[in-house]
Amino acid sequence: PSPPPPSPSPPPPSPPPPNSPGGKMVTVYRVTTVFTVSGTIAEFAEGSPRRVNLEVRFATAAGVQVYQVTLIFQSARRRLDDATYGRKLQTGGVSVEASIDTTSSSESAAAAAQVGTALQDSDSATAALGEPVIDTPSTPVEETTVDVRAAPSPPPPSPPPPSPP
């Protein structure tokens, strides 16, 4: 059977229903903290990864959730310039930002607690990272919310034309 010929003009796209992902605002809960690792940014660029994933596990009603917390190594001078943090830079070091995004406030709170525990002091942070940590997190673990519009799903691809037998 041959496919029907394409219609001369496609119908205008209809707006997404109110509950569809394309028309819905989503709240993202972002947990972040920043601390300093011994060394220079050049050392991390040469031998060590600029990004490290730290696995965080915690129990929820649905079971154990596992999150990958991305640790981003970057120049502390570019990241923070307040006077208190500036004094710490005189000892040298690389700023590390740990962040995790969830769409559940309860998971966000649990993740914040786990990140805070894993990075609560220099010894535990050093053990978690495998890199010598100079100080405890220079900013407390904090939660922020960001409202983003969920991206609409792309239209389905059109089927390829049938090949002649």
MIDOSE-1310 file (N, C-alpha, C; in nm, 2 decimals, decimal comma, always signed):
residues 165
pspp	+0,08/-0,12/+0,00/+0,00/+0,00/+0,00/+0,09/+0,12/+0,00; +0,05/+0,22/-0,09/+0,13/+0,34/-0,09/+0,08/+0,44/+0,01; +0,17/+0,52/+0,07/+0,13/+0,62/+0,17/+0,04/+0,73/+0,11; -0,05/+0,79/+0,18/-0,13/+0,89/+0,12/-0,04/+1,01/+0,09
ppsp	-0,08/+1,09/-0,02/+0,00/+1,20/-0,05/+0,00/+1,31/+0,06; +0,10/+1,39/+0,07/+0,10/+1,49/+0,18/+0,00/+1,59/+0,16; -0,06/+1,64/+0,26/-0,17/+1,74/+0,25/-0,10/+1,87/+0,20; -0,18/+1,95/+0,12/-0,12/+2,07/+0,06/-0,07/+2,17/+0,17
sppp	-0,14/+2,19/+0,28/-0,09/+2,29/+0,38/-0,12/+2,22/+0,51; -0,01/+2,22/+0,60/-0,03/+2,15/+0,73/-0,12/+2,24/+0,82; -0,19/+2,18/+0,91/-0,27/+2,25/+1,00/-0,19/+2,34/+1,09; -0,24/+2,45/+1,13/-0,15/+2,53/+1,23/-0,13/+2,46/+1,36
pspp	-0,01/+2,47/+1,42/+0,02/+2,40/+1,54/-0,08/+2,45/+1,65; -0,13/+2,35/+1,73/-0,22/+2,39/+1,84/-0,13/+2,42/+1,96; -0,18/+2,51/+2,05/-0,10/+2,53/+2,17/-0,10/+2,41/+2,26; +0,00/+2,39/+2,33/+0,01/+2,26/+2,42/-0,10/+2,27/+2,52
ppns	-0,15/+2,16/+2,56/-0,25/+2,16/+2,67/-0,18/+2,21/+2,80; -0,26/+2,26/+2,89/-0,20/+2,32/+3,01/-0,11/+2,23/+3,09; -0,14/+2,10/+3,09/-0,05/+2,01/+3,17/+0,06/+1,94/+3,09; +0,08/+1,98/+2,97/+0,19/+1,92/+2,89/+0,32/+1,98/+2,93
pggk	+0,43/+1,90/+2,91/+0,56/+1,96/+2,95/+0,60/+2,09/+2,88; +0,55/+2,11/+2,75/+0,59/+2,23/+2,68/+0,53/+2,36/+2,74; +0,42/+2,35/+2,81/+0,36/+2,47/+2,87/+0,36/+2,48/+3,02; +0,45/+2,41/+3,08/+0,45/+2,40/+3,23/+0,58/+2,46/+3,28
mvtv	+0,57/+2,54/+3,39/+0,68/+2,59/+3,46/+0,73/+2,48/+3,56; +0,86/+2,46/+3,56/+0,92/+2,36/+3,65/+1,01/+2,43/+3,75; +0,99/+2,40/+3,88/+1,08/+2,45/+3,98/+1,20/+2,36/+4,00; +1,32/+2,41/+3,99/+1,44/+2,33/+4,01/+1,50/+2,38/+4,14
yrvt	+1,53/+2,29/+4,23/+1,60/+2,32/+4,35/+1,75/+2,29/+4,34; +1,82/+2,40/+4,35/+1,97/+2,39/+4,33/+2,04/+2,40/+4,47; +2,12/+2,30/+4,50/+2,20/+2,30/+4,62/+2,34/+2,33/+4,58; +2,40/+2,43/+4,64/+2,54/+2,46/+4,60/+2,62/+2,49/+4,73
tvft	+2,75/+2,46/+4,72/+2,85/+2,51/+4,82/+2,98/+2,53/+4,75; +3,07/+2,60/+4,81/+3,20/+2,63/+4,75/+3,31/+2,62/+4,86; +3,42/+2,55/+4,82/+3,53/+2,54/+4,91/+3,66/+2,54/+4,84; +3,77/+2,53/+4,90/+3,90/+2,55/+4,84/+3,99/+2,42/+4,85
vsgt	+4,05/+2,38/+4,74/+4,14/+2,27/+4,73/+4,28/+2,32/+4,72; +4,37/+2,25/+4,78/+4,51/+2,29/+4,77/+4,56/+2,27/+4,62; +4,65/+2,36/+4,58/+4,70/+2,35/+4,45/+4,67/+2,48/+4,36; +4,71/+2,47/+4,24/+4,68/+2,58/+4,14/+4,59/+2,53/+4,03
iaef	+4,52/+2,62/+3,97/+4,43/+2,58/+3,86/+4,51/+2,51/+3,75; +4,64/+2,55/+3,73/+4,72/+2,48/+3,62/+4,74/+2,33/+3,66; +4,76/+2,30/+3,78/+4,78/+2,16/+3,82/+4,65/+2,08/+3,79; +4,54/+2,14/+3,81/+4,41/+2,07/+3,79/+4,39/+2,06/+3,64
aegs	+4,43/+2,16/+3,56/+4,41/+2,15/+3,42/+4,51/+2,05/+3,35; +4,63/+2,03/+3,41/+4,72/+1,94/+3,35/+4,69/+1,80/+3,39; +4,68/+1,77/+3,52/+4,68/+1,63/+3,56/+4,54/+1,58/+3,61; +4,48/+1,66/+3,69/+4,35/+1,62/+3,75/+4,23/+1,67/+3,67
prrv	+4,12/+1,60/+3,68/+4,00/+1,65/+3,61/+3,95/+1,78/+3,66; +3,90/+1,86/+3,57/+3,84/+1,99/+3,61/+3,70/+1,97/+3,67; +3,64/+1,85/+3,64/+3,51/+1,82/+3,70/+3,52/+1,68/+3,76; +3,46/+1,67/+3,88/+3,46/+1,54/+3,95/+3,32/+1,51/+3,99
nlev	+3,27/+1,39/+3,98/+3,14/+1,35/+4,03/+3,15/+1,28/+4,16; +3,07/+1,33/+4,25/+3,06/+1,27/+4,39/+2,92/+1,21/+4,40; +2,91/+1,08/+4,43/+2,78/+1,02/+4,44/+2,72/+1,04/+4,58; +2,60/+1,08/+4,58/+2,52/+1,11/+4,70/+2,40/+1,02/+4,70
rfat	+2,38/+0,94/+4,81/+2,27/+0,85/+4,82/+2,19/+0,89/+4,95; +2,06/+0,88/+4,93/+1,97/+0,90/+5,05/+1,84/+0,83/+5,03; +1,78/+0,79/+5,14/+1,65/+0,72/+5,13/+1,53/+0,81/+5,11; +1,44/+0,77/+5,03/+1,31/+0,84/+5,01/+1,20/+0,74/+5,02
aagv	+1,08/+0,78/+5,02/+0,97/+0,69/+5,03/+0,97/+0,59/+4,91; +1,02/+0,64/+4,80/+1,02/+0,55/+4,68/+1,15/+0,46/+4,68; +1,23/+0,47/+4,78/+1,35/+0,39/+4,78/+1,48/+0,47/+4,79; +1,59/+0,41/+4,76/+1,72/+0,49/+4,77/+1,74/+0,57/+4,64
qvyq	+1,76/+0,70/+4,65/+1,79/+0,78/+4,54/+1,94/+0,80/+4,53; +1,99/+0,80/+4,41/+2,14/+0,83/+4,39/+2,15/+0,95/+4,30; +2,23/+1,05/+4,35/+2,25/+1,17/+4,27/+2,40/+1,18/+4,24; +2,44/+1,23/+4,13/+2,57/+1,26/+4,10/+2,59/+1,41/+4,12
vtli	+2,67/+1,44/+4,22/+2,70/+1,59/+4,25/+2,82/+1,62/+4,16; +2,81/+1,73/+4,08/+2,92/+1,77/+4,00/+3,00/+1,87/+4,08; +3,13/+1,84/+4,09/+3,22/+1,93/+4,16/+3,30/+2,00/+4,05; +3,29/+2,13/+4,04/+3,36/+2,20/+3,93/+3,48/+2,27/+3,99
fqsa	+3,60/+2,24/+3,94/+3,72/+2,31/+3,98/+3,74/+2,43/+3,89; +3,76/+2,54/+3,95/+3,78/+2,67/+3,88/+3,86/+2,77/+3,96; +3,90/+2,87/+3,90/+3,98/+2,97/+3,96/+3,90/+3,04/+4,07; +3,95/+3,03/+4,19/+3,88/+3,10/+4,31/+3,87/+3,25/+4,28
rrrl	+3,97/+3,31/+4,22/+3,97/+3,45/+4,20/+3,85/+3,49/+4,11; +3,82/+3,40/+4,01/+3,70/+3,44/+3,93/+3,57/+3,41/+4,00; +3,57/+3,31/+4,09/+3,45/+3,26/+4,15/+3,40/+3,36/+4,26; +3,48/+3,40/+4,35/+3,44/+3,48/+4,46/+3,55/+3,59/+4,48
ddat	+3,50/+3,71/+4,52/+3,60/+3,81/+4,54/+3,58/+3,89/+4,67; +3,49/+3,84/+4,76/+3,47/+3,91/+4,88/+3,60/+3,91/+4,97; +3,61/+4,00/+5,06/+3,73/+4,02/+5,14/+3,77/+3,89/+5,22; +3,67/+3,83/+5,28/+3,70/+3,71/+5,36/+3,76/+3,60/+5,28
ygrk	+3,70/+3,57/+5,16/+3,75/+3,47/+5,08/+3,88/+3,51/+5,02; +3,90/+3,64/+4,99/+4,03/+3,69/+4,93/+4,14/+3,66/+5,02; +4,13/+3,67/+5,15/+4,24/+3,64/+5,24/+4,28/+3,49/+5,23; +4,18/+3,41/+5,22/+4,21/+3,26/+5,21/+4,29/+3,23/+5,08
lqtg	+4,27/+3,31/+4,98/+4,34/+3,29/+4,85/+4,49/+3,31/+4,86; +4,54/+3,38/+4,96/+4,68/+3,41/+4,98/+4,76/+3,28/+5,01; +4,69/+3,18/+5,06/+4,75/+3,05/+5,08/+4,75/+2,96/+4,96; +4,69/+3,01/+4,85/+4,69/+2,93/+4,73/+4,57/+2,84/+4,73
gvsv	+4,52/+2,80/+4,62/+4,41/+2,70/+4,62/+4,32/+2,72/+4,50; +4,24/+2,62/+4,48/+4,14/+2,62/+4,37/+4,00/+2,61/+4,43; +3,92/+2,70/+4,38/+3,78/+2,69/+4,43/+3,71/+2,57/+4,37; +3,63/+2,51/+4,45/+3,55/+2,39/+4,40/+3,40/+2,42/+4,43
easi	+3,32/+2,42/+4,33/+3,17/+2,44/+4,36/+3,11/+2,30/+4,34; +3,03/+2,26/+4,44/+2,95/+2,14/+4,44/+2,81/+2,18/+4,41; +2,74/+2,12/+4,31/+2,61/+2,16/+4,29/+2,52/+2,04/+4,25; +2,40/+2,04/+4,29/+2,31/+1,93/+4,25/+2,17/+2,00/+4,23
dtts	+2,10/+1,95/+4,12/+1,97/+2,00/+4,09/+1,87/+1,89/+4,10; +1,76/+1,92/+4,16/+1,65/+1,82/+4,17/+1,52/+1,90/+4,14; +1,41/+1,83/+4,12/+1,28/+1,89/+4,10/+1,19/+1,86/+4,22; +1,25/+1,81/+4,33/+1,17/+1,78/+4,45/+1,23/+1,86/+4,57
sses	+1,15/+1,93/+4,64/+1,21/+2,01/+4,75/+1,26/+1,91/+4,86; +1,19/+1,80/+4,89/+1,23/+1,71/+4,99/+1,36/+1,64/+4,95; +1,38/+1,61/+4,82/+1,50/+1,55/+4,78/+1,62/+1,65/+4,78; +1,58/+1,78/+4,75/+1,68/+1,88/+4,76/+1,73/+1,90/+4,90
aaaa	+1,64/+1,90/+5,00/+1,68/+1,91/+5,14/+1,77/+1,80/+5,18; +1,73/+1,68/+5,14/+1,81/+1,56/+5,17/+1,95/+1,56/+5,11; +1,95/+1,61/+4,98/+2,08/+1,62/+4,91/+2,17/+1,73/+4,98; +2,11/+1,84/+5,02/+2,18/+1,94/+5,09/+2,24/+1,89/+5,21
aqvg	+2,17/+1,81/+5,29/+2,22/+1,75/+5,41/+2,33/+1,65/+5,38; +2,32/+1,57/+5,28/+2,43/+1,47/+5,24/+2,55/+1,54/+5,19; +2,54/+1,65/+5,11/+2,65/+1,72/+5,06/+2,72/+1,79/+5,18; +2,64/+1,85/+5,27/+2,70/+1,91/+5,39/+2,77/+1,81/+5,47
talq	+2,72/+1,69/+5,49/+2,79/+1,59/+5,57/+2,92/+1,55/+5,50; +2,91/+1,52/+5,36/+3,03/+1,47/+5,29/+3,14/+1,58/+5,29; +3,11/+1,70/+5,29/+3,20/+1,81/+5,28/+3,21/+1,90/+5,41; +3,17/+1,84/+5,52/+3,16/+1,92/+5,64/+3,29/+1,97/+5,70
dsds	+3,40/+1,91/+5,68/+3,53/+1,96/+5,72/+3,64/+1,92/+5,63; +3,76/+1,97/+5,65/+3,86/+1,94/+5,55/+3,89/+1,79/+5,54; +3,89/+1,72/+5,65/+3,92/+1,57/+5,64/+3,82/+1,50/+5,56; +3,69/+1,52/+5,59/+3,59/+1,45/+5,51/+3,58/+1,49/+5,37
ataa	+3,60/+1,62/+5,34/+3,60/+1,66/+5,20/+3,72/+1,61/+5,13; +3,84/+1,60/+5,19/+3,96/+1,54/+5,13/+3,93/+1,40/+5,10; +3,87/+1,32/+5,19/+3,84/+1,18/+5,17/+3,74/+1,16/+5,05; +3,64/+1,25/+5,04/+3,54/+1,24/+4,94/+3,60/+1,27/+4,80
lgep	+3,69/+1,37/+4,79/+3,75/+1,42/+4,67/+3,87/+1,35/+4,62; +3,95/+1,30/+4,72/+4,08/+1,25/+4,69/+4,18/+1,36/+4,66; +4,15/+1,48/+4,70/+4,24/+1,59/+4,68/+4,25/+1,67/+4,81; +4,36/+1,72/+4,85/+4,37/+1,79/+4,98/+4,29/+1,92/+4,98
vidt	+4,20/+1,92/+5,07/+4,11/+2,04/+5,09/+4,17/+2,13/+5,20; +4,18/+2,26/+5,16/+4,24/+2,36/+5,25/+4,14/+2,40/+5,36; +4,02/+2,42/+5,32/+3,92/+2,47/+5,42/+3,79/+2,41/+5,40; +3,70/+2,42/+5,50/+3,57/+2,37/+5,49/+3,49/+2,46/+5,39
pstp	+3,38/+2,42/+5,35/+3,31/+2,50/+5,25/+3,30/+2,65/+5,30; +3,34/+2,74/+5,20/+3,34/+2,88/+5,23/+3,21/+2,94/+5,23; +3,11/+2,88/+5,17/+2,97/+2,92/+5,17/+2,89/+2,80/+5,22; +2,79/+2,83/+5,30/+2,71/+2,72/+5,35/+2,64/+2,65/+5,24
veet	+2,60/+2,52/+5,26/+2,52/+2,46/+5,16/+2,39/+2,53/+5,16; +2,35/+2,58/+5,04/+2,23/+2,65/+5,03/+2,14/+2,60/+4,92; +2,01/+2,62/+4,94/+1,91/+2,58/+4,84/+1,85/+2,70/+4,77; +1,84/+2,70/+4,64/+1,78/+2,81/+4,57/+1,68/+2,75/+4,48
tvdv	+1,58/+2,82/+4,44/+1,48/+2,77/+4,34/+1,49/+2,85/+4,22; +1,47/+2,78/+4,11/+1,47/+2,84/+3,97/+1,35/+2,79/+3,90; +1,27/+2,88/+3,85/+1,15/+2,84/+3,77/+1,20/+2,84/+3,62; +1,18/+2,73/+3,56/+1,22/+2,72/+3,42/+1,10/+2,66/+3,34
raap	+1,09/+2,70/+3,22/+0,98/+2,64/+3,14/+1,04/+2,52/+3,07; +0,97/+2,41/+3,09/+1,02/+2,28/+3,04/+1,02/+2,29/+2,89; +1,12/+2,24/+2,83/+1,13/+2,25/+2,68/+1,03/+2,16/+2,62; +0,96/+2,21/+2,51/+0,86/+2,13/+2,45/+0,93/+2,01/+2,38
sppp	+0,86/+1,90/+2,37/+0,92/+1,78/+2,31/+0,93/+1,81/+2,16; +1,04/+1,77/+2,09/+1,05/+1,79/+1,95/+0,94/+1,71/+1,87; +0,90/+1,76/+1,75/+0,80/+1,69/+1,67/+0,86/+1,56/+1,63; +0,78/+1,46/+1,61/+0,83/+1,33/+1,57/+0,89/+1,34/+1,43
pspp	+1,00/+1,26/+1,41/+1,06/+1,27/+1,27/+0,96/+1,22/+1,17; +0,97/+1,27/+1,05/+0,88/+1,22/+0,94/+0,94/+1,09/+0,89; +0,86/+0,99/+0,86/+0,92/+0,87/+0,81/+0,99/+0,89/+0,68; +1,09/+0,81/+0,66/+1,16/+0,82/+0,53/+1,07/+0,77/+0,41
ppsp	+1,09/+0,82/+0,29/+1,01/+0,77/+0,18/+1,04/+0,63/+0,16; +0,94/+0,55/+0,12/+0,97/+0,40/+0,09/+1,07/+0,39/-0,02; +1,16/+0,29/-0,01/+1,25/+0,27/-0,12/+1,19/+0,18/-0,22; +1,22/+0,20/-0,35/+1,16/+0,11/-0,45/+1,21/-0,03/-0,44
p	+1,12/-0,13/-0,46/+1,16/-0,27/-0,45/+1,26/-0,31/-0,55
